[in-house]
Amino acid sequence: MSMSLPSAPTPLGSQDIFSYLQKLPSDSLTQLYGDTSRGSFVCKAILQYLPDTARQVILRLVLCGTEATFPVQDILTLWTKPGVQNRSVISSSLEWMTRMQVIELVDETSAVKQQQQPVDKNQQNDANKHIRIKPQFFNGIKQSLTSLNSTPWAEYSLVEQTALYQARLEKHKESGKKLPASPPSMAELEMYTQSRWDSVLHYLVGSDHDPPPAVVIHFLEKTGLMQEDPEYSKSSSSDTPPLVITSKGYEFMLQDVHEQLWSFIVEYLSTMESHSKCDEIRQEALLFLLCISYCRVGSAYPASSLTEFGKILMKDFSQFGLLYVYKLSSSMTLFYPTRVAVNFIATGSCSFSSTGRKGRESSVHSILTPSSAATKALEAALSFSDPSKSSHLAVIVQTNFQVCAYTTSEVHMSMLGLFCDV
């Protein structure tokens, strides 16, 4: 059963999962890093998010341990190549890592730990500022570097899935029961995700199509993507005004699917604020999302390895197309991360911002390159011999404003029709 949702709308506010993490209390971050079985994957994600030079700083601090401290000024001058740009990247990275509870500032003159303040190399007392890595992050990244586990949960490969299915098939044949469905193929996982989001877009544009799950419709209204039709006149007291797309909904349709997905995830996380165990559920959700990115598309993972909250999240995330849930038997349920879920972190926002002394926010460094999987997906769409199986869309707008579209997708045609009407 999905968790109940409050009726009060909550504003969206984070561009990606890393900007969301920055807004969490320090205790919440250290709990994520300190999780016994999955904290190492959170630390690995943080490390991969940083620019190359900042990663070198982290790895040096890890090798030196939690007791070793280093002057900030030495890191800015001796640990990097000469140049204003390199120092700017490191300075901004140190500031970001301080906020993320990766490192902490120590005043060596008084041997008293200072409050967690952003690093500012222009302050007069910078000569006394030293940094050291925090124990929770140190333990997590050390476990990540030394562990042989490449995935956060036990993994069933395609061969193992086939063996499990064949064994189950034999039991059903002997008992005369209805044969179970076969495990999903890679193509079926792609179609599953596409169908989930096509149903959302169809519903937004008001086309005659199967509606998405009720929880998704509720989210569309809560996030302001749809609203009750203001021009609707009730014919009877029992009539409910239909939902129509808003200006925010138009912008949503033009976003990348990963940006659309993150909008839903943020709203999902905000609905937990009214729950009595809000912090525990939010922590489990963040751990789940970060761990999914280290899974493999096509591999299966047992639901029995999840916590009780994790099993609820598994069902809810399947509504968004993040996971495919497959029930092999009454005692064994598997979940399959989709390509969108596995690329969830890599295809998010690729930069972080640092705030200067005058309050300006500037993009400092491109952290991650676009996912190669996304590029391959586009190439695969263009290479389909059968256009009906490709989601590719080509649109030409002529000088006389005539619109020509080359697509076989019904949702693309509905979206184009809606925009042309506007």
N, C-alpha and C positions, 0 to 999 in steps of 0.2 A: 504494500500500500504506500502511495506517495504521501509525503508529509503535507499537512494542511498549510495553506498560505494565508497570510493576513491580507486584509483588504486595502490597507493604506499604501499608496504608491511610494516607491523608494527611488530616488534618482540614480541613474547610472553615473559612474564617475571615473572608472579606470580604463585605460587604453589597452592594457594587457594584464596578464597574471602577475608580472613583476611589479608593475605600478600599484597593483592591488596589495601585494605583499608589503610594499613600503608603508602603507597606511595602517598596517596592523600594529597593535601594541608590541613592545619588545618581548614580553613574556610569551606571546603567541608565536613569534618567530623562533625563539629558542626552543619551544616545545616541538615545533616542526623539525628543527635540526636534530633534536635529541630523541626522536622516535626510534625505538629499538630496531625495527626491521626495515623502515622506509626512509628514515632521516638521511641516510647516505645519498639517496636519489635526489632529495631536495637540495642537499649541498652540492651535488654534481650539477644540477640545473643552474644554481646560482653561479658556480664557477664558469660554466659554459656561456653564461649570459655576459660576462665581463669581457672587455677588450683584451687582446693578447698580452699586453704589457702588465695589466692588472692581474692577470692569471699568474704571471711569473712572480709577482709580489706575494700572492696568496701561497703559492707552492713553496717559496722560500720561508715564509712564516711557519708553514706546516712542518717543514723539515727541522726548524729550530725549536718547535714545541711551544707550549702555552706560557712558559715562564720568561721566554726571551722577549725583550723589548728593543725597539729600534727608533731612533729619532726620525720624526717626520721629515725634517729638512734633509737628512741623509738619503732618505728614500726618493725625495724629489730631485736630488742633485746627483747622487752616486749610483742609484739603481736604474737610472734611465739614461738614454742617449741625450746629449745636449740639444736643446731646442725648446722653444716656448710651447709648441704643440704637444710634445711628449709630456712635459711637466703638467700641462693643462689636463691631459687625459688622466694621468696618475692622480692629480689633486682631486679631480671630479670623482674618480673611482674610489679614492679613500673616503670621500664624503658619503658616497652612496653606500659603501661597505659599512661605514659607521652606523648609518640609519638602518641597515639591514642586519645589524647585530653580528656581522662577520668579524669585525675587529673592534677594539675598544681603545680609548685614549687614556694614557697614564701620564701624570705629572711627576717626573723623576725628582724634582727638587723637594717636593713634600711627601713623595711616596704615597700620595692619596689619589685614588681613582677619581677622575673628574666626571662630571655629568656628560651624557652622550650628546655632544654638540658637533655640528658639521665642521670639517677640517677647513680652516682658512689660513693659507700660508702667509697672508699679509698681516696677521696679528703679531703684535710685538713679542708675545711670550711663546712663539712657535719653537724657539730654541729649546724650551723645556718640555715640549710635547713629544711623547713617545707612543708608539702603537704596539699592540700585541694581538694575536689571534684569540678569539673567544673559545673557551673549552668545548662548547656544544658543537660549534662549526668545525673545530679541529678534529673532534672524534668522528664526526660524520664524514668529512672529506677523507680522513685517514682510512676509514672503513671502505669508502668508495674506491680508493686507489688500491687497496689490498685484497678486496673481495673478488671471488671468481664468479659471483652471481651477476649476470648481465641483465636480468629482468627481476622486477620486485616480487613476482609470484611464480610458483611452479608452472612450467610451460609444457603444453601438449603440442607437439609438432603435427604436421599434416599426416605423417605416417602413424603416429600414435593415436590421432583422432580416428583414422580409418580403422585401426585395430579395435578401438573401443566400440566403434559403431558396428563393426562386423560381429563382435561378441554379443552385443545387445540384440542384433538382428537375429542371431541364432536362437536366443532365448525366446524372442517373440514368436518365431516360427514354430518352436516346440510347443508353446502354450496356446497358439492360435490367436494371439492378440494382434491388434492393429500394428502394422509395421511403423516404427518411428521414422521421422523425417531425417534425411541425411544431413551431415554437418554442412554449413554454408561454404561455398567456394569464394575465391577472391572476387570474382565478378559479381556474385550475389551480395557480398558485403558492400561493394561500390554502389550497386543498384539500391540497396537498403538505405544507405546514407542519402543518396540522391532523391529517393522517393520521399524521405522524411522532410527534406527541405523544399522539394517541389510542392508538397502539400501545404507548407507554410506560405510559400509565395502565391500559390493558387488562391489560398484563403485571403491573402492580402489584397489581391487584385479583384476578388469577387467572382472568379470564374466558377463554372459548374464542375466541381471536382470533389473527391472525398476529403472532408475536413481533417485537419491534424488532430492529435489527441487533445482532450479537454484542458489538460494542464498547459499545453502550448498556447491554446486560444486565450486562456486566462493571462498568460504572460504577455501576449500581444496587446491586450488591453491595459495591463498594468504598466508596461513600458511606454505607453503612449503611441504605439505604432498603429493602433486602431482605436476607434471611439464609437459610441452609439450615434447613429445617423441623426444629426440635428434637424433634418427636414422630414423625418419620419412622423407621420400622424397615425396614432393608434386607432384601429378600427374597433377594438374591444379592450376591456380592462386586462385581459390575459395576454395580450400581444406584447412581445418583447422587441424593442427597436433593434434592427440589425446593426452589425458593426461595419464601419467603413474605414478605409485607409486615411491616415492623417499625413501632414507634410513630413513629419518625422518618419513615417512609414515609407514614403517615397525615397528618402535618403537611405533608409535601411536596405531597400531592394538593390541599390547601386553599390553596396558594400561587398567586399570579398566574403566568401562563406565563413572564413575563420573569424572575421570581425563580427559577422552576424551571430555566430556561435558564442563568442565571448560576451555579447550583449545579453544573451539568454543566461549564460553562466553567472554573470554579475547579478542579474535580477534574482536568480535562483539562490545565490548566497545571501542576498539581502532579505529574502523571505524567512531566513532562519533566525532573525533577530528577535522574534517574538517567542521562539521555542525556549523551553526551560533549560535545555542543554545546548544552547546556541554555540558556545565556544567549542564544545566537543564535536558537534556536527560539522561546523565550519572547518575545524582542523582536519577532520576525516575527509571532507570534500576536497580541500587543497592538496592533501597527501595523495588522494586518488587521482586528481587531475595531473599532478606532476609525475606520478609513477606511470600513468598510462603512456606518457611520451617515450618511455623506455621499453615499451612492449613492441611486439612485431605484428604487422598486419598479416592475418591468416592464421596466426597461432591462437590457441585457446587457453583459457586460464580458469581454474576451478573457483566457483563462487564460494565454496567452503573455506577458502583461504582468506575471505574478507570478514571484517567485523560485522556486528549487527547493523550498525549505521552504514557500513560499506555496502551491504546487501540492498538496503533501501536506496542508496545512491546509484547502485548499479541499475536498478529498475528505472529510476528517474532519468539517468543519463541516456538510457536506451530510447527514451521518448524524443531526445534531441538528435539522435543519430550518432552519438558518440560510441555506443556499444551495441553489439548484437547479442542478445541473450538466447542461448540454445539449451533446451532441457533434454538431455540425453536419456534420463530416467527419473523416476520419482525421487531418487536419492543422489542424483548427480546433475548439477547445472553448470554450464560453462558460459563464459562471456568472451566475446571477440572484440577487441578494440578496432575501430575502423580507421581508415587512412587519415580522416580529419582529426581524430583523437590523437593518433600517434604524432602528427605534425602540429599539434595544438600549440606547443611552446615555440617551435622553430619558425612558424609562420605568423607569430604575433608581432608586436611592435619591436622594431630592431634598434632602438636607441633609447637612452635615458637622458634626463635633463639635470643640469646643475643650476642652482640659484646663486647668482652673484651677489655682491654686497649691496647693489642697488635694486635687488629684487628681480632682475631680468632672468628669464629662463631661456637657455640656449641648448640646442641639441649638440652634444659633445662628440659622440663617437658612435659609429654604426657597429652594433654588437654582433649581430648574426646576419649571415647572408640568407636570402630567400631559400626555402627548402627545395632541394633538388627534386624531391618527390613531386612537388607542385608543378615544376617545369616538365617533368616526365609525363605527368597526367595530361597537360596541355598537348604535348607532342603526341601522346597516344590518342587523344580525342581527334586530332587532325589527321591521323593516319588510319582511322577506321575505314575499312572497305565498305561497310554498311552504314550510311549516314544516320539511319534510324537508331543506331546504338551509341551515337556520339552526342555529347551535350554541348558541343561547340556552337557558337553563335557568331555570325558575321553580319554586320549592319553597315549599309551604305546610305548616307544622307546626301542627296543630290542638291545642286544649287537652287533648284525650284522647290526644295523642301519635301520632295518625294522620298519616302523611306523604303529601302529595299532590304529585306532580311533573308538570310540563307540559314535556315534551321529546320529541324524536324520536331523541336520541342514545343509542346502545347503551352507550357508555362512561359516560354520566351515570347510566344505570340500574344499571350494574354497581357504580359508586361508591356510589350511594345504598343499594343492597342490602348492600354491605359495611359501611357505617356503621350501617345499621339493625340488622345482626346484632351489632355491637359494643355 
